[in-house]
Amino acid sequence: MEYTVESADRFIASHAVDGRFQPAVHITAPIGWINDPNGFCWYKGSYHLFCQYYPYKPVWGPMHWGHWTSPDLISWTWVGVALAPNQPYDRLGCFSGTALEREGRLWLVYTGVHEDGQGEVIQEQCLAVSDDGIRFEKYEGNPIVTADMLPPGSDRHDFRDPKLLDDERGLRLFAAHRGKSSGHIVVFRGSSLYDWQYEGELKDGISTMPECPDYFPLEGRDVLMTCLMDQPKDGLRFQNEHHAVVYFVGKEMDGRFAADYLRSIDLGQDFYAPQTVKAPDGRRIMIGWMQMWGEAAPNFYLKHGWQGAYTIPRELSLEGNELIQRPVRELEKRHGRVRAYEQICVNGLWVAEELRAKAYRLQLTLGDMQGREQVIRLKDDGAQAYARLCYDRTSGVLSLDRSGMYWPVLAMPGNHGANEAHDLAQVQLPAGMETLELDILVDSCSIEVFAHGGRAALTSLAYPEDTVQGFSLEGQFTAEKLRFIELS
Ligand code: FRU
């Protein structure tokens, strides 16, 4: 099949999906499959966000780029397909990449995947440009960064996901690369967007392949985020056997990134490939793919015609070495009806009456905790919880258990392995805390938990029987300043 932007847009316009589980406040494509967010940027008065996109089926396929814009990070408009895999250098896919504004134009740098003459699949970095932020033209001299520019003998197959930085250190392109013994982030220096030279390694020793690097300054430090295709061997626990989404906090010195701190960004089952943008007011905003490789979500096996959504955009900050994530403040514009309770004393089960919405936000502080576990139950109906958020004050473990899902998320082997994640996601918080602040976003098929003032996040898909949702509380504690906020 010959892929073009026009034929993809025509297909999208003439087909529909079953929208039963489509999120109310999270981004999804109109039809088909999305994975990584790409090219997150601010250009001429709007946010732009692109995606890894296969419009024709709700499965991963030859990658296109889809495109949305937004004035405020919350209401997004689908613009259409920006790139289709139709050139010799990107015939097998336009893989992930970033965007940059320069000289009033919007530039995309992405990975073109193709076969060389000998049947070897190679990945090289390509350029496309737009004057209006809508229609993109690929550069006729593509690829701009070839696999041959890597040091002799380098792997040519896993060399992808370019990130552009244009700052006081000059114009640089960072990309993920599979090294001989370990993965690393390689750096190229540009004299222009067309001319690049290999400069070295920003950081090595990162698993075997650190996909989707993002690298940015935050509060005087440098932060590197990346997605590991296998677990680091330092004893830390991550999402599942095959994937770990981590950040390093440190400082770049003489082109090398010295990092002393590695942690997971989000320990939920469904968080991958995050990208950030610097907002015009200076905030650093992150968005991630709210699904995971190696699994089939119910909207796939129920044949709803779409798969994949993105997290709520999150504001990032640092507290010491710790990354703090909170839903962007713009989400408040979507706040609908609010029910507020100053204090609820829970002793056994407390059921919230008639609190039903397709998407809602639940904010509360747990206090005066007695007994072993305090539980927030997300309900199918009055009786059964499809997901339970539990805090064990003695151990300090916060867990999100989605084993009560009506429609299960299934493990499905793929080229990234099967998702070994079980239905339990856990994060270690300090034990014995007197209070625990929680901010929970529930949409038609997802749960995002921000705990302990944003120091911990858990993002997981979770499917109730239908889209009617409420909650109840179980245990022995007081729920302070509880707010149930309708978002849909
Ligand atoms: C990460 C990833 C990227 C690649 C893209 C392909 O999820 O594997 O490394 O560019 O997906 O769709």
Residues whose N, C-alpha, C, O or C-beta is under 5 A from the ligand:
A	BS01	FRU	D36 Q52 M63 F95 S96 R160 D161 E211 C212 A273
